[in-house]
Amino acid sequence: MSGKIHSLQELEVREKAVLVRVDFNCPLTADGAVTDDTRIRAALPTIQYLRQHKSRIILCSHLGRPKGTGFEAAYSLAPVGERLAELLGDEIVLPENCIGDAARKLAHNLLPGHIMLLENLRFHTEEKKNDAHFAQDLARLAEVYVNDAFGVVHRSDASVVALPKLFSVRGAGLLLQKELHTLGQLLHKPERPFVAILGGAKIADKLGVIEHLLGLVDGLLIGGAMAYTFLQAQGIDVGGSLVDASSLFVAKKILERAASKNVRIVLPIDHVIAAQFDPQTVRTTTNEKISDGWIGLDIGPKTVNAFRRVIAEAHTIFWNGPVGRFEHPLCAAGTRAIAEAVAANGRTTVVGGGDSIAAINNAGCAEKITPLSTGGGASLEFMEGKMLPGVVALEV
């Protein structure tokens, strides 16, 4: 980054109309109830700051992946607005469209300290296309732009990239500031030993960050389906487990590079397996091998203990991705155990990604682990050393 990014505290927001890009992409039940309000709560400090300064607050966000051809009830932000209203103890205005005459009139008539939540930005295909005209329509609603959505700053969406450039007064919200500061410390001044825990399914999605982490960390714990690719790259049988065949060569090179840098990579030494995910067949292996006809679903107890020992000695931890299919009760023990171990560590820990945070909430450890990063992809790209488009767009 070459320019300066103003903090929220540096902006003149008193009695101004402030458009805040938040990340309210929350999981919902089939009947539209918010099941995890972590991202809503994360935005509260910025919202409260603006209320204290009598700003007219216009919040905008996406939710899910609608078609982009107009309103879809399943992706409406109405349930999110209801939850936000409960948390604030106040009413939230929700127009039927994020742009247009009605939205502009409601924004103009908004009283100081009051809040309007715009309907799902992705009801318009222009949002994902970073469309300049769509951004101009949004810009007409306010005088100041604030980005407080770390979870989307790695995306080149209109509300993230084109929109802030239309405001002479723009900056980073309190959440975004905190996320960038914390992850920046991990990149530049981590307290050692520094250990990264990576899980999830696709190794291809995390090759870049793994390569970059090898120059930063002292240890790397790899679980989830991506571990099977590393194991197979070593010639270890993994049965019918998910393997990214196109990444086998790269996985082998990563293991070689880690050894040359004296970075300890810990892979599963036992597994929870099943025959075609049949709950009746779930069992635990005695070693790292998985027989034909069986698939790996979680790390086993020996691996849990091995991971625990490394985690207990760490002074800085970065965790992204569950180490098993934690959403299924029979495969949740590994991820739950890691969440408990990370919480017990009590030192500098950054946890990123919706699945990782959900696992921590399921384990009842959320209050013991701070900070919980609100961005999975964004935190990975930051740790990879990439420039984040939404952050660059805030520069003045």
N, C-alpha and C positions, 0 to 999 in steps of 0.2 A: 504494500500500500504506500502510495506516494503523497497523498493529501491528508489533511486533518479531518477527523470525524468528530463532530460535536456531540457531547453527551447531552442527555435530556436536561440536566441541570443548567447547561449553558444556553439553552434555547429560551427565547421570549415566548412563553406560552400562556401567560395570564390573560384570561378572557378572550383567548384566540380559539378559532376552530382548528382542532388538531386531528389529523387523520393518522391513525395508528394501525400499522400492519401487525396483527397478532397471529399466532398459530393456534387456532382453536380446532384443529383437526383431531377431534376426540372420538374414541370408540363409542358406538351407540348400540343399544339393544334393538331387537326387531321392531319393538313398538316405540322406538325413538327416545329412550332415556339414556343419559350420559352415564357410562359405566366407570370411567376414569377421568376425573376432572383435574389431573395434574397440570395440564397445559393451561387451563383456565386460571388456576391458582397462581401459576408462575407469572401471569400477566398482571396480577392484582397490584403489585407495588407501583408499576408505571401508571395504571389507571387511577390509583389513589393519589399519586403525586399530582396528576392533572386535575383531579377533582378539587384538591386543596388549592390549586391555582386558578380555580373557576374557569377552566377550559371547557369548551364545548367539544365533547369527545366523540369521534366517529371511528369505530373499530371495523376493520375489514379482515376477512380470512377466507380460506377455502375449507372444504370438508369433503373427504373422500374423492371419488373419481366419477362425477356425473358426466353425461354425454356432452355437455356444453351447448345444448340446443334450447336451453330455457329451464324453467323451474322443474325440479324433481323433488317430491315430498320426502323421499328417503334420504336426501342430502341437504335438507333445509337446516339452517343454523338456529331455527327456533328453539330446539331443546337446549342448545348451548346457551342461548340468550336467557332461557328460563333458569338454568343453573347459575349463570353469572348474576342474575337478579337476586337469587337466593343468597349467594355469597356476599353481595353488596347490601342487601336489604333495601333495594330500590328498584324502580321500574326501568326497563330497557326498551327503547324504541327499536322496532324491527321493520323496515320498509320491505315491500315485496320484491324490490329489485335494487341492486347495488348502484345502478346508474339511472339517469333519467330525471324528469321534472319532479316526480314525487320525492325521490331521494334528496334532490337539491332543496326542495321546499322544507322538508323535515330538518335537514341540516341547518338551514338558515334560521328556522324557528326554535332550534334547540336552545334551552336555557343554560346559563353557566353552571358547570358542574354536572350536567346531565349527559347521558350516554345513548348513542345510537349504534346498533350493531347492524352492519350491512349484510344483506343476504349473500349466500355463497358466491364468491368471485368466479368460481369455475362453472357457474351456470352459463358463462360466456366463453366461447372458445378463444376469444381474444386474450384472455388472461394467460393461458399457456403459451400463446404465440408472442408474448411481450409486445402486444400491439400498441402503437403510440396513440392512436385515437381513443382506445379504451382507457388508457392511462390519463389522457386529457379529460375525459368525462369524470373520472374519479377525482382528479385534481381540483375540479370546480367545487368540490364539497368543502374544501378547507383552506387554511392559510399556512399551516405548518404540517410537515410530514415527520413521523417517527416510526422507525422500524424496531419492533420488539419481538420479532419472530425468528429466533435463531434457527428454528427447524426448517426454514425455507430459504435461508440466505445463500445456499449453494445452487438455487434454481434461478433461471433467467426468466421469471414470470413478470408480467406487466406491473403488478403491484409491488414487486421487489426491485426491479431494475429501471424500467422506463419511468415509473411514477415519481420516485424521489428526485430525479433529475429535473422535474418540473417545478420544484420548490426551492426557493433561495434559502429558506429556513428549514433545515432538515437535520436529523441526528439519530442517535441510537438510544433506545429505551433502556431502562434499568436492567431488564433481563438480558438483553443482548450484550450490554456492557459487561455484565458478570460472566456470561458464557465465554466471551472473547478473552477476558482477563484470565480466567481459570485455565482454559485450554492453552493460552499463551504461556502460562507458567509451566505446564507440562512439556511444551515444546522447548522452552529455553532454560528453565531453572527447576527441573524436577529434583525432589529430595530422593536420594537413592538408598536402597535399591528401588528401581522403577520397574514395575511389572504390568504388562498388558494382558488382558484376557479377551480373546476373540472367539465368538461362536457364530451361529447362524448357518445358513445352508450353502451359499455359493462362495467359493473361494475367489472366483473371478471378480466379485464385487469388492473384495478387500485386498487384492494383490498389491495395489499401490500403497495402501496404508501399512501393510506388512513390511514391504520393502523399506518404507521410510522409518518405521518403528525399529527396524534392526539397527539403525544408527542412533537410537535414542534410549532403548530399554535395556535392562539387564536380564530380563526373563520374559518369555512369551508363552502363555498357556492357551492351547487351541482345543476347543471342543466343538460341539454341534456337528452338523453334517460335513462341514468343511474339513474336519479332522480326518475323515475317511479318505479324502484325496491325498493328504499328506502320508497317511499310513500306507496306502497303495503305492505311492511314489517310492516308498522304502521296500517294496516287495512283500508287504504284509497283506494276507488275504482279508478282505472285508465283506465277503459274501455278496448279498444283493444290495448293500448299503449305497446311498446316494454318493456317486463319485463324479467329479467334473473331469472327464477324460482329457479335455482340451488344456487343462491346467496342470497335468501331471508333471510335465517337464519343468515348468516354472516352480512347482512345489519342491521338486528335488533340488533345484538351484537355490531356493530360499533356505532349505535345510543346510546346504553346503556353505552358503554365505554366513548364516547364523553361527555355524561352527567356527568359521574363520574369524568372526568378530567376538567370539567367546560369549555369545548370547545364548542362554539356555532356553531351548524350546521343549516344552513338556506336552506330549501327546497322550491320549487315552491308553491305559494299560489294561483296562477291562471295560466291558460294555453291558448295557441293558439292551437285550435283543428280542425280536419276535419273528415268527414266521408270517410274512405278509401282513404285519400289523394286527395279528389276531390276539386279542387280550388274553385268551386262554393259554397262549404259548409263551408269554413273556417270561424271560429268565435272564440270569447274569452269567457272562462268560468268566473263565478263570484267568484269561490272559488277553492280549491285544488282538488275537485272531478271531474272525467271525466266519463260521462255516457257510458253505453254499446253501441257498434257500432261506437264509436268515438275514435280517436287516438290523442295523444299529439304530437305536432310538434315543439313547441317553448314555452318559458316562456312568461307569460302575463305581462301587464303593472304594476300590483300590485307587482309582483315578481321583475320586473326591479327596481322599486323604493326601495324595501327592499334590494336588492343587492347593489344598488347605495349608500345607507346610510352606509352600512358596508365598502364598498370600499373607500368611502370618508374619513373615520376615520383611515384607515390602513396606516401604515408607511412602510410595506413590503408586496408585493403581488406576489404570484406565480399563474400563470394561465395556465392551460392545458386543451384544448378541448372546442369546441363551446357549447353553451347552447341550441341550436336548430338546425334544418336542414337549416343552414344559406345559403346553396347553392341555395335554392329556395327563390325567392323574397318575397313570402307570409309568409315565416318563418324566415326571416333574421333580423327582428327588435330587437329581444332580444339580440342576439350576438352582433349586431352593437351597441346597447345601452351600453352593458358591455364594449366593446372596447373603446367607448368614455369616459365612467366613469373611466376606468383604465388610459387612456391617461391624463385625467384631474387631476388625483391624484398627479402626478408630483414627487412622491417619488420613492423608490426602487421597481422596477417591473421587474420580469422575466416572459416572455411569451414563452412557448415551444410548439412545434408540428406544423406540416404543416397546419392543418386546422385552428388553432388559429391564426397563422401568416397570412394566407390567409384572414381570417375574419378582421384582423386589417388593412390589405392593402385595403380591400374592403371598410372599414369605413374611409379610408384616415387618419389613426392615426399612421401609422408606424414610422414617423419621431419624434413623441412625446413620443414614448415608447422605452426605451433602458434598457437592451439589449433584443433583440429578439433571443431566443435560437434557434439554427438550428436543434436541436434534440428533437423529441417528446418522443420516447421510451427511449432514453438515459437519458434525463432529469428526466423522471419518475423513472427510475431505480436508478439514482444517489440520488434522493430525498428519495428513499426507503432505502438508505444506502447500496446498493449492490456494490460489486466490479465490475468494468467495464473491460472486457477482453482486449479491445484495449488500455486502459490506463495502465493496469498491464504489457502488452507486451512492453511498452516503458521503463520500469524500467531497470536500469543498476546497 
